[in-house]
């Protein structure tokens, strides 16, 4: 896994890569256990470790595992029950994993007659101290980068209805970037339980820079007052024919308290930073 690079505004992502420990490439597919259809962009990984990836649109994956893996593999996706795969099953050659859909409870959102006020939740500034970069310059594939997450800690003062999500890209050298927006409860300043029940994705157009907006109104997402949440972007897919100069960056600012969270894949341990990334929500908040 290529580490995240915290760089100055003039520093580009280094093309040289650290020496990779010996791994075994495992390929297969993730399927819906009910329909036998592919599960697009499922996440595969080992809890607490930098081992994992994301499947593609057809649920196909390429996972690099240590030859002496003794940990349980976790296969998951929003809207499905996680699947635990013991190492013995991998050794026996199991490569197709089936996920059981979760029972979805449709919850309507009713904006009550009380007064509503538009607002913003998160960091809205474009410029910052540094660029937080993700990428794989010089590599022909980024299968071991997909699944990486970066996000921010938020605490709405009042009950809030999410209208739009905004994220700023200072750099973007990719022809396609796809992310998943995840929401988590917070425990000890770290994301804890996933509260997202819908697969909300953000697709960045070719080499698009600046603010990118995602309409959240169709998803009816509500945040309760004074309840901390972590909002993250999870890297699902990227495309570029030229393997050189493949990276993107999000501006972040230094601060004294924890504000940014990150992990190397969808089941790795979270890292907390005294930083704040340029991403925010536009919201409608209930007034007394």
C-alpha positions in Angstrom: 0.0 0.0 0.0 1.4 3.3 -1.0 1.3 5.6 2.0 -0.6 8.8 2.0 1.8 11.7 1.5 1.4 14.9 3.4 3.1 17.5 1.1 3.6 21.2 0.7 1.7 23.1 -1.9 4.5 22.8 -4.4 5.4 19.1 -3.8 4.1 16.4 -6.2 3.5 12.8 -5.3 6.7 10.9 -5.5 6.8 8.3 -8.2 9.2 6.0 -6.4 7.5 3.3 -4.3 8.5 1.5 -1.1 9.6 -2.1 -1.5 6.5 -4.3 -1.3 6.7 -7.4 0.8 6.1 -10.7 -1.0 2.4 -11.2 -1.7 0.1 -13.6 -3.5 -2.4 -12.2 -6.0 -5.9 -13.7 -5.5 -8.7 -13.0 -8.0 -12.4 -13.8 -7.9 -15.8 -12.2 -7.7 -18.4 -11.0 -5.2 -22.0 -11.9 -5.9 -25.5 -11.2 -4.5 -26.5 -14.3 -2.7 -30.2 -13.8 -3.6 -29.9 -12.8 -7.3 -26.4 -14.2 -8.1 -25.7 -10.9 -9.8 -22.4 -9.1 -9.2 -22.0 -6.8 -6.2 -20.3 -3.7 -7.6 -17.5 -2.1 -5.6 -17.6 -4.5 -2.7 -14.8 -4.1 -0.2 -12.4 -6.8 0.8 -9.9 -6.6 3.7 -8.5 -7.8 7.0 -9.7 -6.0 10.1 -7.1 -3.6 11.5 -4.5 -4.3 8.8 -3.4 -2.6 5.5 -4.6 -5.5 3.4 -7.5 -4.9 1.1 -9.0 -3.6 -2.1 -12.3 -2.8 -3.8 -14.0 -4.9 -6.4 -15.0 -3.4 -9.8 -18.4 -2.8 -11.4 -18.8 -6.6 -12.0 -17.8 -7.5 -8.5 -14.4 -8.8 -9.7 -11.4 -8.2 -7.5 -7.7 -8.6 -7.3 -6.5 -9.0 -3.7 -2.9 -9.2 -2.7 -2.4 -11.4 0.4 0.6 -12.4 2.4 1.5 -16.1 1.8 1.1 -16.9 5.5 -2.2 -15.1 6.1 -3.8 -16.3 9.3 -6.5 -13.6 9.6 -10.1 -13.7 8.6 -11.0 -11.9 5.4 -14.0 -9.5 5.6 -16.1 -9.0 2.4 -18.6 -6.2 2.7 -20.7 -3.6 0.9 -23.3 -1.1 1.8 -26.7 -2.7 1.9 -25.3 -6.3 2.5 -24.5 -8.4 5.5 -20.7 -8.6 5.9 -19.2 -12.0 5.0 -16.3 -13.5 7.1 -14.0 -15.8 5.3 -11.6 -17.9 7.4 -8.1 -18.3 6.1 -8.7 -22.1 5.7 -11.4 -21.3 3.0 -8.9 -19.2 1.1 -6.3 -21.9 1.2 -8.9 -24.4 0.0 -9.4 -22.2 -3.1 -12.6 -20.3 -2.4 -12.6 -17.2 -4.6 -16.3 -16.4 -5.2 -18.0 -14.8 -2.2 -21.7 -14.3 -1.8 -23.2 -11.5 0.2 -26.7 -11.6 1.7 -28.7 -8.4 1.1 -29.8 -6.6 4.3 -33.4 -5.9 5.0 -34.0 -2.3 4.0 -36.5 -0.3 6.0 -37.7 2.6 3.9 -37.8 5.7 6.2 -39.6 8.8 5.0 -38.2 12.2 6.0 -40.8 14.7 7.0 -39.7 18.3 7.5 -42.0 19.5 10.2 -43.7 22.8 10.3 -41.1 24.3 12.6 -38.8 26.9 11.0 -35.9 25.6 8.9 -32.6 27.4 8.3 -30.1 26.6 5.6 -26.5 26.1 6.7 -23.2 24.4 6.1 -21.5 21.6 8.0 -17.7 21.1 7.5 -14.9 23.1 6.0 -15.8 25.3 3.0 -12.5 27.0 2.3 -10.5 26.1 -0.8 -7.0 27.0 0.3 -5.1 25.2 3.0 -1.7 24.5 4.6 -1.0 21.3 2.7 -2.4 18.9 0.1 -3.4 15.4 1.2 -2.6 13.2 -1.8 -3.6 9.8 -3.0 -2.3 8.1 -6.0 -0.1 5.5 -7.7 2.3 7.3 -10.1 4.5 4.9 -12.0 2.3 1.9 -11.4 0.1 0.2 -14.0 -2.6 -0.7 -11.5 -4.0 0.7 -8.2 -5.8 -2.4 -7.0 -4.1 -2.1 -3.7 -5.1 1.5 -3.3 -8.8 1.1 -3.8 -10.8 1.0 -0.6 -8.8 3.9 1.0 -10.9 6.3 3.0 -10.4 9.9 4.1 -13.0 12.0 6.0 -13.9 14.5 8.6 -15.5 14.5 12.1 -18.7 16.6 12.3 -21.2 17.4 15.1 -24.4 19.1 14.0 -25.7 21.6 16.6 -29.3 20.9 15.5 -31.1 18.1 13.7 -30.0 18.5 10.1 -31.2 17.3 6.7 -28.4 16.8 4.2 -29.0 18.5 0.9 -25.6 18.4 -0.9 -22.1 17.1 -0.4 -19.1 19.2 -1.6 -15.4 18.2 -1.8 -12.5 20.2 -3.3 -9.8 18.7 -5.5 -6.7 20.8 -5.8 -5.1 18.2 -8.2 -6.7 15.5 -10.3 -4.7 13.6 -12.9 -7.2 10.8 -13.5 -9.6 10.2 -16.4 -12.1 8.7 -13.9 -12.4 8.8 -10.1 -15.2 7.1 -8.2 -15.8 7.4 -4.5 -18.4 6.2 -2.0 -19.8 8.5 0.7 -19.9 6.8 4.0 -21.3 7.9 7.4 -20.2 6.5 10.7 -21.0 6.9 14.4 -18.0 8.2 16.4 -16.3 6.6 19.4 -13.1 8.0 20.9 -12.7 10.5 18.0 -12.7 7.5 15.5 -15.4 6.3 13.1 -17.2 3.3 14.8 -20.3 1.8 13.3 -21.4 2.3 9.7 -24.7 4.1 9.6 -25.0 4.4 5.8 -27.7 2.1 4.4 -27.5 3.4 0.8 -24.7 3.2 -1.7 -24.1 6.9 -2.3 -21.4 7.4 -5.0 -19.5 10.4 -6.3 -18.0 10.3 -9.8 -15.4 12.9 -10.7 -15.2 13.8 -14.4 -11.9 13.6 -16.3 -9.1 15.7 -14.6 -11.8 17.7 -12.9 -10.5 20.1 -10.3 -12.1 22.5 -7.9 -15.4 21.9 -6.0 -17.4 18.8 -6.9 -21.0 18.6 -5.8 -23.3 15.6 -5.1 -27.1 16.0 -4.6 -28.1 14.1 -1.5 -31.8 15.1 -1.5 -33.0 11.8 -3.1 -31.4 9.8 -0.2 -33.2 11.5 2.7 -30.3 11.5 5.1 -30.8 13.1 8.5 -28.2 13.8 11.2 -29.4 14.1 14.8 -28.5 17.1 17.0 -25.3 16.9 19.0 -24.5 13.4 17.7 -20.9 13.3 16.3 -20.6 11.6 12.9 -17.7 10.8 10.6 -18.2 11.5 6.9 -15.7 9.8 4.6 -14.9 9.4 1.0 -13.9 5.8 0.0 -11.8 5.4 -3.1 -13.5 2.8 -5.3 -12.2 3.2 -8.8 -9.7 5.2 -10.9 -8.7 5.1 -14.5 -5.8 6.5 -16.6 -4.0 5.1 -19.5 -0.7 6.7 -18.8 0.8 5.2 -15.6 2.8 8.3 -14.8 1.4 11.3 -12.8 -1.6 9.4 -11.4 -2.7 11.2 -8.3 -5.3 13.5 -6.8 -5.2 15.8 -3.7 -7.6 17.4 -1.3 -6.5 20.6 0.6 -6.3 20.3 4.4 -5.6 22.8 7.2 -3.7 22.2 10.5 -5.6 22.6 13.7 -5.0 21.7 17.4 -7.8 19.2 17.8 -8.6 16.0 15.8 -10.6 16.7 12.7 -9.6 14.3 9.9 -9.7 10.5 9.8 -8.1 8.1 7.4 -7.5 4.4 6.8 -5.8 2.4 4.1 -8.7 0.2 3.2 -12.3 -0.5 4.2 -11.3 -2.7 7.2 -8.0 -1.2 8.3 -7.4 0.7 11.5 -8.3 4.3 11.5 -5.7 7.1 11.9 -6.7 10.4 13.4 -5.0 13.7 12.3 -5.1 17.2 13.8 -6.2 18.4 10.3 -9.4 19.5 8.6 -10.1 18.6 4.9 -12.0 20.8 2.5 -15.3 19.0 2.4 -18.7 20.0 3.7 -22.5 19.5 3.5 -25.1 22.0 2.8 -28.0 21.3 5.2 -31.4 22.4 6.4 -31.4 22.7 10.2 -34.5 22.6 12.5 -35.0 25.8 14.5 -36.7 26.1 17.9 
